[in-house]
């Protein structure tokens, strides 16, 4: 209940407006010359507490840097790679702009100015939207902590992202590219295109994950690569016991691929718990770095292949999903095989191959002109 606390001074009696914040702590809403004015001020603050719109004006004086590093980041229970990404976004984009500003001084116009500046500097619309999501999360937590009355990211005008049609690697193009990959890494690429595994899942494969009798892979580990600067253990390669979305999955693979893998395991003496693919090619080698593979192996092979468009290693995963759907596999099966959490993600790969429209038209004509 709001109340007024009186105090006698030389020039008369003053009244301090008192109320309790959401945690029950006594707060002052100011000092007034009359008890009536003090009660009104205290009741206004009490009404804000009851309606959930109250915030701590003093807490809002904390800088963006201190709030993010001392409150927001420590509260995040996320993957090591995601945390490393957040740290990178902060260092590159947010701390230089917002770092020394007090939280209560960051207005919607401040956020809008950051977006305008980021766009002018050449940051892509999709990147700006991605970073804005993180920034929105920071201020959302600040509102919940009653550091701010409202989220300055609400209503931000963001640049429009124009969706580009993805060009998918065809089977013929894949064969051209595979022929240029050095022998030591060819099995890795063959495995990737047949399974559609994410890079971290691929390099975490071990013989114990393979059931040669049932012809299956069990995806139950992933290896996350982060900079040592942002690694909680100081290690660049961190093994996580479950892949993305924290669900293991079982994939069916072909006998020809299994035969090649079995021969490779026997030739190199790979133990049951050793990594199947390593940086040195030796059974006891370290995990393969994505960046090292891309610069030293993938890009040179891509140039030698003569393909007229850029193909990323991750595009093998896209090709896998597209080929499955083009070949008649149902969406639910492809979704489970890819490890997608939502079927809408899988639907993006429908009709992505160059001849998809021709096949659709042929199917239409087969029905229309059926005699």
C-alpha positions in Angstrom: 0.0 0.0 0.0 1.3 3.5 -0.9 2.0 5.9 1.9 3.7 9.2 2.6 6.6 9.6 5.1 6.8 13.0 6.7 10.0 14.8 7.8 10.2 18.1 9.6 12.7 20.6 8.2 13.6 24.2 9.0 11.3 25.5 6.4 8.4 23.2 7.3 7.3 19.6 6.8 8.1 17.6 3.6 6.5 14.3 2.5 8.3 11.5 0.7 6.1 9.3 -1.5 6.7 5.6 -0.6 5.7 2.4 -2.2 7.0 -1.2 -2.7 8.5 -2.5 -5.9 7.7 -5.9 -7.3 10.3 -7.5 -5.0 8.8 -5.9 -1.9 11.6 -3.4 -1.5 10.6 0.1 -0.3 11.0 2.8 -3.0 10.7 6.5 -3.1 8.6 8.3 -5.7 10.0 11.7 -4.7 9.6 14.3 -2.0 6.7 16.8 -2.0 5.5 19.8 0.0 2.1 18.2 0.7 1.0 14.8 1.9 -1.7 14.7 -0.7 0.8 15.2 -3.6 3.1 12.6 -2.1 0.3 10.0 -1.9 -0.7 10.6 -5.4 2.9 10.1 -6.7 3.2 6.9 -4.6 -0.1 5.6 -5.8 0.9 6.2 -9.4 4.1 4.1 -9.0 2.1 1.4 -7.1 -0.3 1.2 -10.0 2.6 0.7 -12.4 3.8 -2.1 -10.1 0.4 -3.8 -10.1 0.0 -3.4 -13.9 3.5 -4.8 -14.6 4.7 -1.5 -16.3 7.0 -0.4 -13.5 10.7 -0.3 -14.2 13.7 0.7 -12.1 14.9 4.0 -13.4 18.2 3.6 -11.5 18.9 0.2 -13.0 18.5 1.7 -16.5 21.7 3.7 -15.9 23.8 0.6 -16.4 25.6 0.6 -19.7 24.7 -1.7 -22.6 28.2 -3.3 -22.3 27.8 -4.1 -18.6 24.2 -5.3 -18.9 25.1 -7.7 -21.8 28.3 -9.1 -20.3 27.1 -9.3 -16.7 23.5 -10.1 -17.0 22.3 -11.2 -20.5 25.2 -13.4 -21.7 25.6 -15.4 -18.4 21.8 -16.1 -18.4 21.9 -17.8 -21.9 21.8 -21.6 -21.9 22.8 -22.2 -25.5 25.2 -24.2 -27.7 28.9 -23.4 -27.5 28.9 -22.4 -31.2 25.9 -20.1 -30.7 27.6 -18.4 -27.7 30.7 -17.9 -29.8 28.5 -16.4 -32.5 26.9 -14.0 -30.0 30.3 -13.0 -28.7 31.4 -12.3 -32.2 28.3 -10.2 -33.1 28.8 -8.2 -29.9 32.5 -7.4 -30.5 32.0 -6.6 -34.2 28.6 -4.9 -34.4 27.0 -4.0 -31.1 29.6 -3.0 -28.5 31.3 -0.4 -30.8 27.9 1.3 -31.3 25.9 0.7 -28.1 28.6 -0.4 -25.6 29.1 2.9 -23.6 25.4 4.0 -23.8 23.3 3.7 -20.7 20.4 1.4 -21.3 17.7 4.0 -20.7 19.2 6.3 -23.3 18.9 3.6 -26.1 15.7 4.6 -27.9 14.0 3.2 -31.0 15.6 5.9 -33.0 19.0 4.7 -31.7 18.4 1.2 -32.9 17.1 2.6 -36.2 20.3 4.6 -36.7 22.3 1.4 -36.1 20.3 -0.4 -38.8 20.8 2.5 -41.2 24.5 2.6 -40.5 24.9 -1.1 -40.8 23.1 -1.1 -44.2 25.2 1.7 -45.5 28.4 -0.1 -44.5 27.5 -3.0 -46.7 26.0 -5.5 -44.2 23.5 -7.7 -46.0 19.8 -7.3 -45.2 19.7 -11.0 -44.0 22.6 -10.4 -41.7 21.0 -7.2 -40.3 17.8 -9.1 -39.6 19.7 -11.9 -37.9 21.7 -9.4 -35.7 18.5 -7.5 -34.9 16.9 -10.7 -33.5 19.8 -10.9 -31.0 19.6 -7.2 -30.1 15.8 -7.6 -29.6 16.5 -10.5 -27.2 18.9 -8.3 -25.1 16.3 -5.6 -24.7 13.5 -8.1 -24.1 15.4 -9.4 -21.2 16.0 -5.9 -19.9 12.3 -5.2 -20.0 11.6 -8.4 -18.1 14.3 -7.3 -15.5 12.5 -3.9 -15.3 15.6 -2.2 -16.4 13.6 -0.6 -19.3 10.0 0.2 -19.7 9.8 -0.9 -23.3 11.9 -2.6 -25.9 13.6 -0.1 -28.3 13.8 -2.8 -31.0 10.0 -2.9 -31.4 8.9 -1.4 -34.7 12.4 -1.1 -36.2 12.2 -0.7 -40.0 14.5 -3.5 -41.3 15.8 -3.8 -44.9 13.9 -6.2 -47.1 15.4 -9.5 -47.8 14.9 -10.6 -51.4 14.8 -14.4 -51.6 17.1 -15.8 -54.3 16.4 -19.1 -56.0 19.0 -21.6 -54.8 20.8 -23.5 -57.5 21.2 -27.1 -56.5 24.1 -29.3 -57.5 22.9 -31.9 -60.0 24.1 -35.6 -59.9 26.2 -35.0 -63.0 27.8 -31.9 -61.6 28.5 -33.7 -58.3 30.4 -36.4 -60.2 32.5 -33.8 -61.9 33.3 -32.2 -58.6 33.9 -35.5 -56.8 36.4 -36.5 -59.5 38.6 -33.5 -58.6 38.6 -34.1 -54.8 41.9 -35.6 -53.6 41.7 -39.4 -52.9 42.2 -38.8 -49.1 39.0 -36.7 -48.9 36.9 -38.4 -51.5 35.2 -40.8 -49.1 34.2 -37.8 -46.8 32.5 -36.1 -49.8 30.8 -39.4 -50.9 29.5 -39.9 -47.4 28.2 -36.3 -47.2 26.3 -36.4 -50.4 24.7 -39.8 -49.6 23.7 -38.9 -46.0 23.2 -35.1 -46.0 24.9 -34.8 -42.7 25.8 -31.4 -41.2 29.5 -30.8 -41.2 29.9 -31.3 -37.4 28.0 -34.6 -37.6 30.0 -35.7 -40.6 33.4 -35.2 -39.0 32.2 -36.8 -35.7 31.4 -40.1 -37.3 33.2 -43.2 -35.8 33.0 -46.9 -36.8 30.8 -47.5 -33.7 28.1 -45.3 -35.3 27.9 -47.6 -38.3 25.8 -50.8 -38.3 27.1 -52.7 -41.3 24.5 -55.5 -40.9 21.5 -53.2 -40.9 23.2 -50.7 -43.3 22.6 -47.7 -41.0 24.4 -44.7 -39.5 23.4 -43.5 -36.0 24.0 -39.7 -35.7 24.6 -39.2 -32.0 27.6 -36.8 -31.9 28.6 -33.5 -33.4 31.9 -31.6 -33.3 31.6 -27.9 -32.8 34.5 -25.7 -34.0 35.0 -22.3 -32.3 37.8 -19.9 -31.9 40.0 -20.5 -28.8 39.2 -16.9 -27.7 35.5 -17.8 -27.3 35.9 -21.4 -26.2 34.9 -22.2 -22.6 37.6 -24.9 -22.5 40.3 -23.3 -24.7 39.8 -26.1 -27.3 38.9 -25.3 -30.9 37.1 -28.6 -31.5 34.4 -29.5 -28.9 32.6 -32.8 -29.0 28.9 -32.6 -28.2 27.2 -35.8 -27.4 24.0 -35.0 -29.3 23.6 -33.3 -32.7 21.5 -30.3 -33.4 18.0 -30.3 -31.8 19.3 -32.8 -29.2 17.9 -35.8 -31.0 19.8 -38.8 -32.3 18.7 -40.2 -35.7 19.3 -43.3 -37.8 20.0 -43.1 -41.5 19.9 -45.9 -44.0 22.9 -45.9 -46.4 23.8 -47.9 -49.5 25.8 -51.1 -49.6 28.4 -49.7 -52.0 29.2 -46.8 -49.6 29.5 -49.2 -46.7 31.8 -51.4 -48.7 34.1 -48.4 -49.4 34.0 -47.4 -45.7 34.7 -50.9 -44.5 37.8 -51.1 -46.8 39.0 -47.8 -45.7 38.7 -48.7 -42.0 40.6 -51.9 -42.5 43.3 -50.3 -44.6 44.0 -47.5 -42.1 43.4 -49.5 -38.9 40.7 -47.3 -37.6 39.5 -48.3 -34.2 35.9 -48.6 -33.1 36.0 -45.3 -31.2 38.4 -43.4 -33.6 37.2 -40.7 -35.9 36.5 -41.9 -39.4 37.7 -38.7 -41.0 40.7 -36.8 -39.6 42.9 -33.9 -40.5 46.0 -36.1 -41.1 44.3 -39.2 -42.5 45.7 -41.2 -39.6 43.4 -43.2 -37.4 44.4 -41.2 -34.3 44.3 -37.8 -36.0 42.4 -34.7 -35.0 39.0 -33.6 -36.4 39.0 -31.8 -39.7 38.6 -28.0 -39.6 35.9 -26.7 -41.8 37.8 -23.6 -42.8 41.0 -25.6 -43.6 39.1 -28.1 -45.7 37.3 -25.3 -47.6 40.4 -23.4 -48.5 42.9 -26.2 -49.1 40.7 -29.0 -50.5 37.2 -27.8 -51.5 37.9 -24.6 -53.4 40.8 -26.0 -55.5 38.6 -29.0 -56.4 35.8 -26.7 -57.4 38.0 -24.6 -59.6 39.4 -27.7 -61.3 35.9 -29.1 -61.9 35.0 -26.1 -64.1 31.6 -25.6 -62.6 30.2 -22.2 -63.4 28.7 -21.4 -60.0 29.8 -21.4 -56.4 29.2 -24.6 -54.4 29.7 -24.6 -50.7 30.4 -27.8 -48.7 27.0 -27.3 -47.0 25.4 -27.4 -50.5 26.0 -31.1 -50.5 23.4 -31.3 -47.8 21.0 -29.2 -49.8 21.6 -31.5 -52.8 20.9 -34.6 -50.8 17.5 -33.3 -49.7 16.6 -32.1 -53.2 17.6 -35.4 -54.8 15.5 -37.4 -52.3 12.4 -35.3 -53.0 12.9 -35.3 -56.7 13.2 -39.1 -56.6 9.9 -39.4 -54.9 10.7 -39.6 -51.2 7.9 -38.3 -49.0 8.5 -35.1 -47.0 8.2 -36.7 -43.6 10.9 -39.2 -44.3 13.2 -36.6 -45.7 12.5 -34.3 -42.7 13.5 -37.1 -40.3 16.6 -38.0 -42.4 17.8 -34.4 -42.5 17.2 -33.9 -38.8 14.8 -30.9 -39.4 12.6 -29.9 -36.5 9.9 -28.4 -38.8 8.6 -29.8 -42.1 8.5 -26.2 -43.6 12.3 -26.3 -43.6 12.2 -29.5 -45.7 9.7 -28.1 -48.1 12.2 -25.5 -49.3 13.9 -28.3 -51.2 10.9 -29.2 -53.3 11.3 -28.4 -57.1 14.9 -27.1 -56.7 16.5 -29.2 -59.5 16.7 -27.6 -63.0 14.4 -30.2 -64.6 11.8 -30.0 -61.9 9.4 -27.9 -64.0 9.8 -30.2 -67.0 8.9 -33.2 -64.8 5.9 -31.4 -63.4 4.7 -30.4 -66.9 5.3 -34.0 -68.2 3.2 -35.3 -65.3 0.4 -32.8 -66.1 0.4 -33.8 -69.8 0.4 -37.5 -69.0 -2.9 -37.0 -67.2 -4.4 -34.4 -69.5 -3.9 -36.3 -72.7 -4.5 -39.7 -71.3 -6.7 -41.8 -73.6 
